[in-house]
């Protein structure tokens, strides 16, 4: 999707999912599209938007995100149990989280080809692939410190 979606296009997207397109919801959804690869937390979204929207509350952000997840507009990324992050990219992909800087990077993967032997009798509701380690920049810095 185009990251430069207009407010009208975002309102239409919300309306098509049966969601009332309030100003706050439009702005939260707009922020998610702008941070397409950023996987922000609810607090990060609130901190980014609240200077421009004094009437915004954290509860409003959490409620908007919950509504978006329920409607299938956004998915939750639970790489780290301490905080939920939100991903506007709905197509199947994997996530890599850097242990040093905390960045989360999308990578392509055919999740439907990941072997699931032993789960034949299970009703799988969600598939996720997560890797953790060091991103190239942090890995390079670690090597430089050792030299």
C-alpha positions in Angstrom: 0.0 0.0 0.0 1.0 3.5 -0.6 2.5 5.2 2.5 1.2 8.6 1.4 -2.5 7.7 1.6 -4.8 10.6 2.0 -7.0 11.1 5.0 -10.0 10.4 2.8 -8.5 7.1 1.6 -7.7 6.1 5.2 -11.3 7.1 6.3 -12.6 5.0 3.4 -10.5 2.0 4.5 -11.8 2.3 8.0 -15.4 2.7 6.9 -15.0 -0.4 4.6 -14.2 -2.4 7.7 -17.2 -1.0 9.7 -15.0 1.3 11.7 -16.2 4.9 12.4 -13.3 7.0 10.9 -12.7 9.4 13.7 -9.9 11.9 13.5 -7.9 10.0 16.1 -8.3 6.7 14.3 -7.3 8.2 11.0 -4.2 9.7 12.5 -3.1 6.5 14.2 -3.6 4.5 11.0 -1.8 7.2 9.0 1.1 6.9 11.5 1.3 3.2 11.0 1.5 3.6 7.3 4.2 6.2 7.7 6.2 3.8 9.9 5.5 0.8 7.7 8.8 -1.0 8.7 9.0 0.5 12.2 6.7 -1.8 14.2 5.9 0.9 16.8 4.4 0.3 20.2 1.3 2.0 21.4 3.4 4.3 23.6 5.6 5.3 20.6 2.5 6.1 18.6 1.1 8.2 21.4 4.4 10.0 22.0 4.7 10.8 18.3 1.1 12.0 17.8 0.3 13.7 21.1 2.3 16.9 20.5 0.0 17.6 17.4 -3.2 16.2 18.9 -3.5 17.5 22.6 -6.9 15.7 22.9 -5.3 12.3 22.2 -5.0 9.8 25.1 -3.1 6.6 25.5 -6.4 4.8 26.0 -7.6 6.2 22.6 -4.4 4.9 20.9 -4.8 1.4 22.5 -8.5 1.3 21.6 -7.8 2.3 18.0 -5.1 -0.4 17.7 -7.3 -3.0 19.2 -10.1 -2.1 16.8 -7.6 -2.2 13.9 -6.3 -5.7 14.9 -9.9 -7.0 15.3 -10.8 -5.7 11.9 -7.7 -7.2 10.3 -6.1 -3.9 9.3 -3.0 -4.3 11.6 -1.3 -7.3 13.2 0.4 -7.5 16.6 4.1 -8.5 16.6 4.9 -10.2 19.9 8.6 -10.8 19.5 9.3 -9.4 23.0 6.9 -10.3 25.8 7.4 -6.9 27.4 5.7 -4.9 24.7 3.3 -5.4 21.8 4.3 -3.8 18.5 2.0 -3.1 15.6 2.6 -4.0 11.9 0.7 -2.6 9.0 2.2 -5.1 6.6 -0.4 -7.9 6.5 1.3 -10.2 3.9 3.2 -13.1 5.3 6.8 -12.2 6.3 9.3 -12.8 9.1 10.7 -10.5 11.7 14.2 -10.1 13.0 14.8 -8.2 16.2 18.2 -6.8 17.1 19.2 -7.6 20.7 21.4 -4.5 20.9 19.4 -1.6 19.4 15.9 -3.2 19.4 15.1 -2.5 15.7 12.7 -4.9 14.1 13.2 -5.7 10.4 10.8 -7.5 8.0 12.2 -10.2 5.8 10.5 -12.2 3.1 9.7 -15.8 3.9 7.1 -18.3 2.6 5.6 -19.2 6.0 3.3 -21.8 4.4 6.4 -23.8 3.4 7.8 -23.9 7.0 7.6 -27.6 8.1 4.9 -28.1 10.8 5.3 -31.9 11.2 3.6 -33.1 14.4 0.8 -30.5 14.3 -1.6 -32.3 12.0 -4.4 -32.4 14.6 -3.9 -28.7 15.6 -6.0 -25.8 14.4 -3.4 -23.2 13.6 -4.7 -19.6 13.9 -1.6 -17.7 13.2 1.9 -18.3 11.8 4.9 -16.2 12.8 8.6 -16.5 12.2 10.9 -14.5 14.5 14.7 -14.3 14.6 16.8 -12.5 17.2 20.4 -11.5 17.1 22.4 -8.5 16.0 21.6 -6.3 13.0 24.5 -5.5 10.6 25.2 -2.2 12.2 25.3 -3.5 15.8 27.2 -6.6 14.7 29.8 -4.4 13.0 30.1 -2.2 16.1 30.6 -5.3 18.3 33.4 -6.5 16.1 35.1 -3.1 16.1 35.0 -3.0 19.9 36.7 -6.4 20.1 39.5 -5.4 17.8 
